[in-house]
Amino acid sequence: WNPLQKPAYTDYFDYYLLGLVGHATVDVQRVCLDQKPHAVQRVKTLEDVVITGFTLGIYAPTTVKVWCGE
């Protein structure tokens, strides 16, 4: 797995109240199809942090990335 490689899947999940409320799942078998999932990463991007700050924490999006390979 190469972290510099572009992820096969990127999505944005909705959370609320500074991330305390909300639920999100990623079906890596559906995302990677016949490939092996190598890594799943949940991160707060700069855009996510700005949006959270702008809404005073009411809305707190989170970015999820999945890498697949042979």
GUNULUM-368333 format. One record per residue: x, y, z of N, C-alpha, C in turn. Coordinates in pm, whole numbers, plus 50000, padded with zeros to 5 digits. Example, Ala and Ser with C-alpha at 12.3 -4.5 7.8 and 13.67 -1.06 7.14 Angstrom:
BEGIN
{doba {51319, 49431, 50780}, {51230, 49550, 50780}, {51320, 49670, 50780}},
{doba {51285, 49775, 50708}, {51367, 49894, 50714}, {51290, 50003, 50787}},
REM end
This chain:
BEGIN
{doba {50084, 49883, 50000}, {50000, 50000, 50000}, {50088, 50123, 50000}},
{doba {50059, 50214, 49909}, {50135, 50337, 49897}, {50045, 50454, 49935}},
{doba {50071, 50521, 50048}, {49984, 50631, 50091}, {49986, 50751, 49995}},
{doba {50085, 50758, 49906}, {50089, 50867, 49809}, {50000, 50839, 49688}},
{doba {49956, 50714, 49675}, {49867, 50675, 49566}, {49728, 50736, 49590}},
{doba {49663, 50773, 49482}, {49528, 50829, 49491}, {49431, 50723, 49542}},
{doba {49344, 50757, 49638}, {49249, 50657, 49688}, {49150, 50615, 49580}},
{doba {49104, 50490, 49589}, {49006, 50438, 49495}, {48868, 50496, 49522}},
{doba {48846, 50542, 49644}, {48713, 50589, 49684}, {48729, 50700, 49787}},
{doba {48656, 50807, 49770}, {48653, 50916, 49867}, {48507, 50957, 49885}},
{doba {48467, 50974, 50010}, {48330, 51016, 50038}, {48331, 51109, 50158}},
{doba {48223, 51180, 50174}, {48208, 51276, 50283}, {48086, 51236, 50364}},
{doba {48103, 51220, 50494}, {47994, 51178, 50581}, {47951, 51293, 50670}},
{doba {47822, 51297, 50696}, {47763, 51403, 50776}, {47762, 51365, 50924}},
{doba {47822, 51450, 51004}, {47816, 51438, 51149}, {47770, 51571, 51204}},
{doba {47719, 51568, 51325}, {47666, 51689, 51388}, {47716, 51700, 51530}},
{doba {47704, 51818, 51588}, {47745, 51846, 51725}, {47890, 51803, 51751}},
{doba {47980, 51865, 51674}, {48124, 51841, 51682}, {48162, 51695, 51654}},
{doba {48080, 51625, 51577}, {48109, 51488, 51540}, {48056, 51384, 51636}},
{doba {47981, 51425, 51737}, {47928, 51332, 51835}, {47804, 51259, 51787}},
{doba {47732, 51319, 51693}, {47608, 51260, 51643}, {47625, 51228, 51496}},
{doba {47593, 51107, 51459}, {47603, 51065, 51320}, {47661, 50925, 51311}},
{doba {47634, 50861, 51201}, {47682, 50725, 51181}, {47708, 50706, 51032}},
{doba {47821, 50647, 51000}, {47854, 50623, 50860}, {47930, 50492, 50847}},
{doba {47901, 50420, 50741}, {47973, 50296, 50713}, {48015, 50294, 50567}},
{doba {48123, 50225, 50541}, {48173, 50207, 50405}, {48182, 50057, 50379}},
{doba {48118, 50010, 50275}, {48125, 49871, 50236}, {48247, 49854, 50144}},
{doba {48361, 49817, 50204}, {48485, 49811, 50126}, {48482, 49700, 50021}},
{doba {48405, 49596, 50042}, {48394, 49491, 49940}, {48323, 49545, 49815}},
{doba {48225, 49631, 49835}, {48156, 49691, 49721}, {48245, 49794, 49653}},
{doba {48322, 49867, 49731}, {48411, 49969, 49676}, {48525, 49906, 49596}},
{doba {48588, 49804, 49653}, {48706, 49744, 49591}, {48672, 49633, 49492}},
{doba {48549, 49588, 49490}, {48503, 49482, 49400}, {48592, 49358, 49415}},
{doba {48668, 49322, 49313}, {48750, 49200, 49319}, {48891, 49226, 49369}},
{doba {48920, 49348, 49408}, {49053, 49380, 49461}, {49053, 49372, 49613}},
{doba {49172, 49365, 49668}, {49187, 49358, 49813}, {49189, 49499, 49872}},
{doba {49109, 49527, 49975}, {49118, 49658, 50040}, {49249, 49668, 50118}},
{doba {49321, 49777, 50096}, {49451, 49795, 50163}, {49442, 49888, 50282}},
{doba {49363, 49992, 50273}, {49355, 50087, 50384}, {49225, 50166, 50378}},
{doba {49176, 50201, 50496}, {49062, 50290, 50510}, {49107, 50400, 50605}},
{doba {49081, 50523, 50567}, {49126, 50636, 50646}, {49011, 50734, 50664}},
{doba {48988, 50774, 50787}, {48888, 50876, 50819}, {48967, 50999, 50864}},
{doba {48950, 51109, 50792}, {49030, 51228, 50820}, {48943, 51352, 50823}},
{doba {48994, 51452, 50892}, {48934, 51585, 50890}, {49021, 51671, 50799}},
{doba {48971, 51700, 50680}, {49046, 51784, 50588}, {49032, 51930, 50630}},
{doba {49110, 52017, 50571}, {49100, 52159, 50600}, {48958, 52210, 50570}},
{doba {48902, 52162, 50460}, {48766, 52200, 50424}, {48666, 52157, 50532}},
{doba {48682, 52035, 50584}, {48594, 51987, 50691}, {48605, 52074, 50815}},
{doba {48726, 52112, 50852}, {48748, 52194, 50971}, {48688, 52334, 50953}},
{doba {48705, 52391, 50835}, {48649, 52524, 50808}, {48497, 52521, 50817}},
{doba {48435, 52420, 50757}, {48289, 52409, 50762}, {48241, 52390, 50906}},
{doba {48311, 52307, 50982}, {48275, 52285, 51121}, {48285, 52415, 51200}},
{doba {48391, 52490, 51178}, {48407, 52618, 51246}, {48302, 52720, 51205}},
{doba {48271, 52725, 51077}, {48173, 52820, 51025}, {48035, 52794, 51083}},
{doba {48001, 52667, 51106}, {47870, 52634, 51162}, {47875, 52622, 51314}},
{doba {47986, 52664, 51374}, {48005, 52658, 51519}, {47988, 52517, 51574}},
{doba {48028, 52419, 51495}, {48026, 52280, 51539}, {47894, 52208, 51523}},
{doba {47794, 52277, 51474}, {47664, 52211, 51455}, {47675, 52105, 51346}},
{doba {47739, 52138, 51237}, {47762, 52044, 51127}, {47911, 52017, 51119}},
{doba {47951, 51890, 51123}, {48093, 51854, 51125}, {48121, 51741, 51026}},
{doba {48138, 51772, 50897}, {48163, 51666, 50799}, {48299, 51599, 50822}},
{doba {48309, 51475, 50776}, {48432, 51398, 50784}, {48457, 51330, 50650}},
{doba {48581, 51327, 50607}, {48618, 51266, 50481}, {48670, 51124, 50506}},
{doba {48625, 51030, 50423}, {48669, 50890, 50432}, {48732, 50852, 50299}},
{doba {48850, 50786, 50306}, {48921, 50742, 50186}, {48949, 50593, 50196}},
{doba {48939, 50524, 50080}, {48967, 50380, 50075}, {49066, 50354, 49962}},
{doba {49169, 50275, 49992}, {49267, 50233, 49892}, {49250, 50084, 49866}},
{doba {49252, 50048, 49739}, {49238, 49908, 49697}, {49359, 49869, 49612}},
{doba {49383, 49740, 49600}, {49493, 49694, 49516}, {49488, 49546, 49495}},
{doba {49589, 49496, 49430}, {49598, 49352, 49397}, {49618, 49269, 49521}},
REM end
